[in-house]
């Protein structure tokens, strides 16, 4: 019994960590029909994330086809220099170096939006703050003690945490921008939202098609049902 209680407590501990951050997840505004946002998200992803993270199930060709954008434009504006249209979105960083530098290998992000969710990603990318006690000098509100540096600090600037004493515990209630980056906070939120939009697309590239196909499937079921009903009425007409 004691063991069971201990296990339950251990399982609940991560919840405690999130609760102690004192901040809730922010809502991402996901719209997979917004091709401009997806293209910008892919562009920012290549610039700021691909150095460490692959998205190995996506090729540049998929992006061109799915976003209805010319292949030349994708090669010019999205893909890194020298990449071909058939190339997968693979990071050039090797696992050995990554382990040495960050203590862990940056995971492939193909399915991250499905495991973490869009709101988590949106809050994570906006949730870095200065913490001089950490080896990288930063910490994160939704991923405490994270081993990833803030990849977007030049765009965002630097944030500091505001702590409040709640029930005898020092918890973070807010982050404030102490030095603005190259973007205004609104522009930065939009940029992060575009990256998350792209990662949601990467998690299930067929999503838009599936949704639009759903309408036809429902229409077919409805028409077929109607036909079957009329047929049934016709057959049973003379049976009493
Ligand atoms: C300098 C290398 C580097 C860059 C650039 C980088 N990351 Fe990371 N990222 C890491 C490392 C290392 C981890 C693992 C952190 C850990 O487990 O403590 C990580 C973890 C993550 C995670 C959490 C994965 C999980 O465990 O759930 C997400 C999400 C993520 N990165 C997204 C991004 C995005 C989006 C970008 C671009 C805006 C980006 N990263 C840029 C190194 C990087």
Boltz pocket constraint, residues with backbone or C-beta under 6 A from the ligand:
constraints:
  - pocket:
      binder: B
      contacts: [[A, 44], [A, 45], [A, 48], [A, 49], [A, 50], [A, 51], [A, 52], [A, 53], [A, 98], [A, 102], [A, 104], [A, 105], [A, 106], [A, 107], [A, 109], [A, 112], [A, 116], [A, 121], [A, 124], [A, 125], [A, 145], [A, 146], [A, 147], [A, 148], [A, 149], [A, 151], [A, 152], [A, 195]]
      max_distance: 6.0
